[in-house]
Amino acid sequence: MRGQLQRTILDMLARGRSVQETAVYICVHAEEHAAGVLCSIVTVDRDGILHPFAEASISAEYTRAMDGLRIGPDVGSCGSAAFLRKPIAVHDIFSDPRWAAYQALTRILFEEHGVKACWSSPILQSDGRVLGAFGFYYRENRGPTDDERLIVEECVDICALILEREEVRADNWRLANFDQLTALGNRANFIKSLERAVGSANRSAGILLIDIDHLGRINNAFGHAVGDELILEVSRMITQHATRESSFRIDADEFAVLIEGDNVVERLPSLARHILADFTQRPPLAGPHAFPLSVSCGGANFDHDRPLSVPTFLQHATLALNHAKQAARGDFVLYTESLAGPITRRVRVLQALAEALAEDRLKAHYQPIVSLETGEIIGLEALCRVRTGEGKIIPAAVFAEALNDRPMGYLVTERMLEHVARDTRHWLDQSVELQYVGVNISMADFDQRDLRVRIKDVLSRYDVPFGHIVLEVNESVYMDDGERKVSQMIGQLRTDGLMVALDDFGTGYASLTHLLNFPVDIIKIDKSFVDKMSVDGAGALIIKALLDVAAGLGIRIIAEGVETADQALNLQRLGCSFAQGYLFGRPADRDSTTETLLRQHWENS
């Protein structure tokens, strides 16, 4: 009875049977109701390629032989029906021109099954796109009967239902496992492949991680379309030397290759060298200034003689990549045990910072910023200091790298903002003459996109005017501002009344032209330029040029790291009005800083 087949198929699917199992059942059903007929179902992918899907009696040799054919007006019965989107009945497969190019298939059909004729009907999606074809094969030179047309009509309707369902499942699987831009496996796919490789017995494995250097800056300078094309180009370079199945895009700017089998130790660096060589031959991006392109690579090996967990294996490769980006950008670094020390120290420092935050042992110390003309303290920079459980101060250099950890950097800034707001209110209540207090902000604070709200909240709670706070932002934060979220947020904060200082100017990629894109109120010249004033004079020339440009832009200049009276005098001669350094005072806690500020207040009264 018509409708019974559909109910049976839906019941099978509800009970967890696969789509292919239900398709085989449809073929069996059709052969039972159309005596002497052989049945098969083929699918058509989005590229118009035929693939065998289900059959009950047709030989596997035949279905393998037709796999991969492209549909067309003269591609047998199934390929023609799918291409023309209409049933095709061929009464003699040996003489019909649609089969002329496929004599090997006709030979298999006749020798294996005695087939002489074929009738095929297209299986169409609800929107009209072809999903496959449903074929009847006859041992006589004939076409379909009326009863067979009714059988096939019902079967085709159900096939459309299950194939559409299968296509949705396949699409969802692709979305979950493959990158949409490059069609390479994604991070989830990579981790599953890595787990399989580590779990297989007696097989060595290697991970190569490839990072596109400064992709955010490229997107910012040339647009995301150029960035996407670069990503596609890198994926093509990788798959020229590694299979697509072993290549993955695991992050916006990061790729991975999984190597398995023999000679992994030799193959891993060889693969890296080939990819790096391809990239070095690529011309720079065109523009007002040629933009050099590079990738950095890190790798790690796995041997079953020394088993590793998947997270540890991946951590080794990531550590090697990070080391390449920091110390050998544009090159390849292979993980060795000597790299394990830094990451172990970093984990320990992160743990120590977390404990210090929990036990309120993270404090703000303040270093004076002075007028070179009068020697008066006009501002302070808040510097993070951590006390041990025994009361000792941990040197800033020990935990500075740990602040690059985004979650930790965010928490430290939150605590520092609290200290600065509270201490500033304390000084204002004592009528101390103090223009501002500077607090350092990291990329982690901009990533969360709530910096403006956090600052407004803490300053409101302590009733501190915005004009008393300066946000000090390292120039590397500006240079990594691929999405321009930093510049947008800075603009909003300056509108609120806060001042912004560009910290450590000259240590990274910044140049004077960047000041046009990232307007600031203060530039803090790095200590390295101050030190060079007395060595070769180059530092003095750079400082003088910067002072002239800053004066024209209305930007205040502060020289950092001033340690001697000669340096202070030379800076003043160059026209620098403000400075900071050990010559004027080391960082001190709030109470000591309060005494210094009050003493200056009394002396000026």
N, C-alpha and C positions, 0 to 999 in steps of 0.2 A: 504494500500500500504506500502510495506517494506520501512522503513526510516521515515515514518510519526510519529511513536511512539517516536523515538529518538528526532525528532524536537520538539515534544510536551513536552517531559521531559526537554530538554534544555531550552525551553521557560519558563517552570514552575520555574526552578532554577534561571533563569535570573530575574524573577519577585519576587524573594525572598521566594518562597515556600521551605519548609524544605526538606531534603533528604528523611526523612521518609514519608512525604506526597507524594513525587513522587514515592516512592516504593509501597505505597498503590495503587496509580493510575495504576502502572504496573500490579499489581495483578488483579485489576478490568478489565483492558484491556485484560489480558490473559483469564479470566473467560468468558468475552463476546465473545471472538473469539474461545474458546474451550468449546462447549456446555456441561453442566453437570459436568464440572471439578471444583474442589476447588483448590485455589492456596495459597502458603505461601512463604515467603523469610526469611531465617535465616542467621545470621552472625556467623563467627568464629573468636574469638579474637586471640591474639598472643600466648596465652597459649593453644590453641586448644579447647576452650570451646564454645559450641553452645549458641546463644542467639536469641530469636525471634525478628524479625525486622519489618515485615509488613505482613498483610493478609487482605483479603476482606471479607471472609465468614467463615473461620475457627474460632472455639470458643476460647475465651480468656483462658478458663480452660486448653485446650490442649497446647497452647503456653507457659503458665506458667509452666506446668508440664515438658516440655522439656528444659526449661531454665537451664543452668548450666551443661548439659551433656557434657562429653568429647568425641570428635570424635574418631572413631575407625572402624575397618573392619566389626564389627557386631553391629553397633549402629543405628538401623533403616535404613531408606533410606537416609535421609539427612546426618546423622553422617557418614555413610559408604561412600557416594558419596564424601563428603568433604575430608575424610581421604584418599581414594583411588584416588582422583582427576579424577574421571570418572563417567558418569551417571550410576545410579543403578535403575533398574526396578524390583519392588516386586509385583507379581501378586496376592499374597494372604498374607496379613500382619499377618494372624492368624497362618499360618503354616511355613512361611519362618524363618529360624534360625536367620536372621538379626534382627528380631523383637521379638525373643523369650524372651528376658529379659525385654521387655517393654509392658507387657500385659495391664498395666494401661492405656497406651497411646492408644493401639488398642481399648480398651473398650470405651474410650472417643470418638474416631473417629467414631466408629460404632454407639454408642448410640446417639450421637449428630448429626451425618451427614450421617450415613449409609455407611461410607467409608470401602472398602474392599481391595484396592490396592493403591500403591504409587510409583511414578516415580520421582526421584530427580536427578538434574544436578549440578555439582560444579560450583561455581562462582570464577574465578581465576583472580588474578592481572596480569598485563603485564609481571611481572618477574616470573610468575608461582606459586606464593604463594596463598593459598586458602583464600578467603575473606568470603565465605558463600556458601549457597546452595539454589536452586530454586526448589520448590516441587509442583507436580501435584498430587492430591488425586482423586481416582476414586471410584464410587459406584458399579462398576462391577469388576470382577477379570480379569484384562487386563493390557496391557502395552500401550505405546504411539502410536498414529497414525503418519503417515508421516506429515500431516498438523500440528499436535501438536509439532512435532520436530522442524518445521520451526518457529512456534510461540515462543517456548522456546529458540531457538537459538538467536532470536532477543532480547528477554527479558533478557537472561543471559548476552549478550554483553552490554546492557544498564545498568544492575545491576552492572556489573564490573566497569563501568564508574562512577556511582554515589557512590558506596561503596568505591572506591579508593579515590574519592573526599572527602567523609565523613571521611575516615581514615586520610587524610592529615589535614583536619580541626581539628580532634580529637588530632592528634599529635601536631599541633600548639597550641591548647588549653592546652595540658599537658605541653608543653615547657613554656607557659606563666604563668602557675599556680602551677607547681610542680617542686621540686628540683630534678635534674637528678641523684644525687648520692644516696639519701635516699628514693626517691619517695614520700616524705612528701610534703605537701603544702608549697609553697614558701612565701616570704614576701608579695607579691601582694595578694595572696590567703588569707593570715592571716589578712591583713587589711580589705579585703572585708568581711571576716567572723566576724571580730571585729565590723565593721559597722552594720552588720545584728544583732549581739547580742545586741549592744547598742540601736539599733532602735526597738527591739522587746519589747512589753509592758509587764510590771509586771514580768520581769525575771532578776534575779541577774546574775552577770558574774564575772569571775576572770581571770587574766592573770598570768601565771607563765613563767618567762624567765630563761633559763638555758644556762650558758656560760661555754665552756671548757677552763679551765685555761691554759694559756701559749701554745696554740695550735701552734703558730708560732715557738716557741722554739722546740716543738716536731717535727714539719716538718723539721726544720733545723738540728736537731740532728739525727733523725731516717729516714727521707725521707717522701715524701708526701704520699707514699703508706701506711705507718704506720699511718699517720695522717688521711687518708681516712677511714682506718679500724676502727680507734678510733671513728670517726664521726658516722660510721654505728653502732658501738656498743652502743654509747650513744642514737642513735635514737631507737634502739631495747629496751634499758632500759626504755626509755620514753613510748614507745607504749605498754610495758608490764603493765603499770599502767594507761595509758590514751588511748583513741581510736586513730587510725591513722587519722580519720577525724578531730580530734580536735588538732592534733600535727603538728607542722610546723618547717621547718628549715629556719630561716629568715636572717641569715648571715653566713659567713664562719664558725664561731665557736659558733654560738648562735641558740638556739631552743626556741620555744614558745609553750605553751599549753593553749588553751582557754577552760575554764570551765563555763558551764551554768546550770541553774536550781536551785534546792534547796540545802541548806547547803553549799553554796560556801565558806563561811567564814571558815568552818571546813575542807572542802575538799582540799582547796588550800595548806595550810601548810602540811596536811597529804600527799598529792602527792609529795611535795618537799622532805619530810623526807624519803619517800620510794625510790625516785630516788637517793638521797644522800647516803642512806644506801647501795644500790646496788653498787654504785661507790666506796665507801670506802672498799668494800670487794674485789675489783678488784686488782690483784697484780700489782706492778710497772712495767713499761716497762723495759725489760732486756737490758743490755748494759754494758759498762765499769763501769758505776755507775748507780745503780737503780734510775729510774726517777719516782718520785711520781706523781700520777695523781689525779686530783680533778676537780669538777665542782662547780660553784657558782650560786646561785639561787636568784632571786628577784621576788616579786609578788605584785599585787595590786587588790583590789576588787572594783566592781561597783554595786551601788544600785540605782534603779530608784527613790527612795525617795530623792536622792542627785545626780541628773543627771550630767554627765560629757561628754565633747566632746571626740571623739575617740583620737585625738592627746594628750589631757590632760590625758586620761586614760592610754594610752601607755607611756606617759612621766612619770607617777607615777611608773609604773612597771620598766621602765628603770632606774629611779633614785634609786629605791630599789636595782636593780642588781648592779649598779655602787657602791653603798654603801657596798654591800656584797663583791665585788671585792677589795675594798680599805680597809675595816675595818673587814671583816669577811670572808675572802677567804675560799672557800670550805664549806660554810654554806648558810643558807637561811635568807633573810631579807624581811619582809613584809612592804609595804609602810605605813607610818603614817604621820600625819600632821607635826610632828616634823622634818621630812626630807625635808619639803618644804622650810624651811628657807635657807639652803645652796644653793639650786638651784636658789632661788630668788636673793640671793646675787650674785651668779655667773652671772646671766643674767644682773644684774645692772652693774657689773664690766665690762662685755663684751661691754655693751653699752657705758660705760665711756671710755674704750680703743678705741672704734671705733670713738668716738667724738674727743678724743685726737689725733688720727692719722689724722683725717680730718682737725683739727685746728693746726697741727704741734706743739703739746704740749708734744710729746714723745721725750725725749732727751737721750743722752748717758752720763753717769757719769763714771769716771775712778778711779779705786783703784790701788795703786802701788803694784808691786811685786818687792821685794828687795833681794839683796845678803846679807846673814847673816854675811858674813865675812867683807864686806866693808860698809854695810848700804846703798849702792847706789841703786837707782831705775833702774832695768834692763828691766822691762816690765810693762804693764798695763792690767787690765781686764776691758772691757767695760760692764757696767751694765745699764740695762734699767730703766729709771726713768720717771714718768708721773707727769706733773704739772696739777693742777686743773685750772679752769677758773680764780680763784682768785690768782693763782700763787703759791699755796702750793704744796709741793711734796707728792704724794701718796706713802705710804710705799710699798716696793716691795712685802712684804708678802701678801698684800691685793689683788694684781692682778696676783700673781705668778700662782695660780691654773687656772686662765682664759687662760693663755698661753698654757694650754693643749688642748684647742680648736684648731683643726688643721688649719682652715682658718685664725683665729686670730694670731696664732703662726707664720704662714707663713708671714703675713703682718708686724708683729713686727720685725721679723728678717730682712726683706727687708729694713725697715727704719733704723735699727741699723747698717746694713752693709754700708748704705749710710753715716751715721754719722761717723762711724769708718774710712772709707776710706778718707773722707774729712778732719777729724781731724788729721789723720796720715800724710796726705800730708802737712797740716799746720805745724806740728812739724818738718818734714823733711826739709821743706823750711827754718826753723830757725836753722838748723844744730844741733838740739837737739840730744844728744846721747841716743837713745832708741832702744832696740833690737826688741821688738814686742808689738803688741796690741792683746789681746785675745777677741773673740766675741763668745757668746753662740749660739749654733745651736740646734734646737729641731727636734723631729721626723717628724713634719709637713714639714720641709724643705727637708727631704729625700723622703717623700711620693710623692712630686711633680716631683722628678727626674730631676729638672733643676737647682739644687744648683750650680753645677760646672759652668754653663753658667752665672748664676747671679753673682757669685763671680768674674769670669773673667771680666765681663762687668763693674762692679763697680770699680774694682781695675785699670782697663785700663783707665777708664774715669778720674780718679784722679792720674794716673801714680804712683801707689803705688806698689813697688816690692812685690811679693808673700811672700818672706821670712820675711816680717814685720808683717804678720798676722798669728795668731794661732786660729784655730777653737776649741772651748771648747765643748765637747760632753759629756753629762751625761751618766753614765754607764748603766742606765736603757734603753737608746736608743739602745745601743749595744745588751743588753740582749733580746730585743723584735725584733731583726733583723731576723725574720723568713725567709725572702726571700733573706737574705744576701745583700740587696740593700745598707745598710749602709756601710758594710765593703768594698764593691766594689767601692762605691763613695769615701770613705775615701782613698782608695788606689790610685784612680785617682787624687785626690786633693793633696796628698803627692807627687805624681809624678810631679805635676805642680809646686811644691816648697813650698806649705803651710805646716805649722806644725800643729799637732793635739794633743790636750790635753784630757786626760780622767779625767773628772771633778767629784768631790764629791766621790772619790774612797772609797768604804767600806760601802756605804749607801744602796746598793741594792743587786744584786745577783752575782756581779763580783768576780772573784778570780784571783790569779796570773796566773793560767793556761790559762785564757781567753786572756792574753796578747799575747799568741802565735797565736791566731786566729784573734785578733784585734790589730795589731801593732800600737803604738802611739809614740809620741816624748816626751810627758810630762805626768806625773801622778800627779794629785792634791789630796793630802790626805785630807779627810774630817775633819772638825773641831772637830768632836766627838773624834777622836783618839788623837788629840792635847790636848783636855781637860782631857783625861784619863791619860796623862803622870804623872800628879801630884796627882792622886787619888789612883790608885792601881798598877801602873807600867805596866799594860797590854798594854796601848797605846804605851809606849816606846818600848816594845818588838816587837809589830807589825810594828811600824815605822822602827825599826832597820832591821827587816827581809825584809821589802819592799825595803829599801835603798840598801841592799846587792843584791837583785834580780835585781833591776833596774840598778845598776852599771854594772852588768854582761850583761844586755841587751842594755846598752847604752841609757837608758831613764833618763831624768831629773826629779827630784822630787821637788814639791813645796808643802809646808805645808800651809793649809788654816786656817783662824780663829785664828791667833796668836794675843793675846791681852795683854800679860804680858812679861816683860823682862826675867823672869824665864823660860817661855816657849821657848822664842827665844834662850836662852842660852842652855837649854836642847837639843833642836833640833840641834844646832850647834855641841854639844858634840857627838850626835849620828851620825853626818856626813851629816846632811841635809844642803844644801847650800843656798836654796831659800825659802822665806816665803811671806805670804800675810795676812793682818789682820789690825785691828784697831790700833795696836801698831805702825804701819808704816804709817797709813793714812786712813781716811775714803773716800768713793767715793766722787768725786768732779766733777763739770762741766769742760768743756774744758778750759775756761779761767783760772780757779784756778789751774787746772792741768798744764797748760802751765807755769804759774808763778813758780810752784814747780820745774818743769823740767829745766827751765832757771836758777833758783837759783842754782840748783845742777851743771849745766853746768858751771856757773861762778865760783863756789867754786872749781871745779876741774881744771879750766884753769890756 
